Amino acid sequence: MLFVASPSLAQEGPEQLEQIEPGAGEWQAEYYGAFGGGGEQSVELLVGVSGQLALGAEVEFAGLRDGLRFESIGPVLLYRAIDPNVHPIGIGVGLHASIGRDGSFEGIEMRAIVERRARDWWLQADLILRRANADGSHGTGLAYAASVQRSVGSETWLGFEASGQIARLDGAAALAPARQHYAGPSLTTELPIDGYEVELGLAWLQRLHGNGAESGPRIFAQFAF
């Protein structure tokens, strides 16, 4: 990680794509793991409290080779400004705060989320504004994640994913890394399992620029009920 008391929000590898889900009355649990560097992983639980608002929490972990280590926990808010299931293009806004192992406030991030899902194509993009804190210092940076996939069968998409950190806006470079980019092929499939709607994703994200986390696989699993 970045500092001795490194905040989990000080991302230095591939970024996670967020979707404009769940809907009203729906529950959604998801797991995300990026295994090219320190093994950054997260588990998130969201519930749709209305047609536009979903609330929940996310727990983040790190490490694999030396054992899984709890990093942070924090509330998550998702506002669905335009429903992608009703309109050609969906737009959402996400907020995520982070509380570290020692109870300190590690920062907050805001996402603008755009999604377009047609019969043959699935397009997703997140623009991320993040502020991370540690040991009296702070860093504010701009990051992104994007995916373009084409249908290759019943509920299966094959395509390309890219993500990274674009620029440091202010503060410490270690807390807001810049010009780090990853990209590679991705595969997503959806299938019902015992009454649950399950989405599984796999990608290989190659480090193209910067000195962040190494290249490696990205795994995603989402359960809706």
N, C-alpha and C positions, 0 to 999 in steps of 0.2 A: 504494500500500500504506500501512502505518500508521506505521512508524518508518523511519528511514534504513536500519537493519538489520532490516527488518520480517520477522518470522517468518511462514511460510506458514500456520501453524496459527491465527494471529490473523484468523479469518474475518470478513469484513465484508459479505458478500453472500449469495446463495442457498446453501443447504447441499446436499450430495450425499446421495442415498438409497443405502444399502447393502442388499444382499440376503443371504440366508442360504445362500450358495453359495460354492464348489463342493462336491460330494460326494467320497467316498473315491475316489482314483485319477484324479480329473478335474483338468484344467488350465483356468484361466479367465483371459483377458486382457480388460481393459476400458479404455475411454477416456471421460473426462468433461470437458466444457468448458462454462463459464458465461461469456457474452460481454457482460454488461451493464456491467462496470466495467473492471478491469485485465486481463480475459481469463484468468481463473484456469482452468487445465487440469491434468489428471493422467492418468497411465497406471499401471495396477495389474496385477500378475501374481500369481495365487494358485494353489496346488495343494492338493487335499484329501489330507492324509496319513492320515486315518482317517475313519470315519463322522461324527465330531463335530468334528474339528480341521482347519483349513486355515491354511497359512502362506504368506507371500509378501512382496512389497515394493511400494512406491508411489513414483513420481517425480512431483513437482509443478513446474509451469511457470507463468509469468505473462507478460503482454504479448502484443500482436498488432500494434498500430499501429506500434510501434517495434522489432518483432522479438521472437521468442520468447526468453524468459530462464529459465534453470534456477533454481529456487527451493530445492528440498529433496528429500531422499530418506529413506526410513525403512522399518522392518519393519512388517508387518501380521499380526495374528493374528485369526482368526475362530473362535469356539466355537459350535457348533450344539447348543444345549441341547435343543431340540425340533425335529424335522425337519418342515418344512412339507409335504413330499411324502408324509408318513405320517400326520400328525395334522392336524386342522382348522385349528389355529393354530400357526405356527412361531415359535420364540423363539431369538434368538442374541445373543452378546456379541462386540463387536469392539474391538480395541486397535490404536492406530496411533501410533508415535513418529516424530519428525521431526528430521533433521539438516540444517542449513542449508549454504549455499554455502561458508562459511568453516569448516565442520566443527563448529560449535557446536550444542549440544542446544537445539532450539527449542521443545520441549514434547511433550505427549502428549494423546491424546483417547481416551475410552472411550464406546462406543455400546451401548445396549440396542435391539435390533432385533426388531420384531414384524411378521409377515407372514401374511396370509390370502388364499389363492387358491382360489376356487371356480369353478364352470363359467362363471358370468356376471360375477363381480366379482373384482377384484384390489385388495387393501388392503395398504398398507405404511406403517410408521411407525418413525422413529428418534428416540431421545432421546439427546442428546450432551452429555457433560461434558468440557470442554476446558481445559487449562492451557497457556498460551503464555508463553515467555520471550524477552526481548530486552534487551541492554545493561544487565544487572543488575536489570531490572524483571520483574515477572510479572503475569499476569492470569488469573483463573479464571472461566469463564462456562458458562452452560447454553444449549443450542441445540436445534433440532428440524428434522425433515423428514418430510413425510407425503404420501401419494398415494392417491387413490380413483379407480379406473378400472373401466369396464364394457365387456364384450366387445361389439364391433360387427361381428365377422366372424371368420373363421378365423384365430386367433392374432393378433388385433389388438384393442387396447383404447384407449378414448378416455375422458378424465376430467379430473381437477383435481389440481394439485400445489401444496403450500405449504411454505415453510421460512423459517428465520431464526434470529436470536439472541434468546433470551427475557430473560435476566438476567445481570448481572455479580455474581458471588458474592464476589470480593475482587480486590485488585490494581488495576493501571492500567486505566482505561477504554479506552485505545487498544488494549490487548491483549485485552480482553474486552468488546466492544461489546454493547449491550443494546437491546431494543425495536426491532429492525429486522426487518421482515417482508416476504415476497414471496409471490405467488400467481399462478396462471394456468392455462390449459388445457394438457393434455399428451396425447401420442399415443405408443403403444408397439406395436411389432410384432415377432414372432418368425418366423424363416424359416431353413431349412437352405441353406447355400451350400458346395458342394464338401466335404460331409461335416462341416462345422462347424455348431454351433447358434449362430445369430446373433440377438441382441436389439438392436433399434434404438429409441431414444427421442428425442422432440423435445418441448420445452415452451417457452412464453413466460412468463417470470416477471416480473410487474409489481411494482415497489417500492410497497408500500402504506404503510409507515411507517418513519421513521428516515432517516439521512443516509448510508447505506452505498452500495454499488455501484448504478449505474443499472439500470433495467429492461432486459431483454434476453433472447435465446434461450438455452436450455440444450440441449446435445446429449449423447447417451449412446450408446455402442456397446460391446457385450459379445460375446466369442467364447469358446465352450466347446468343448473337445476332449479 
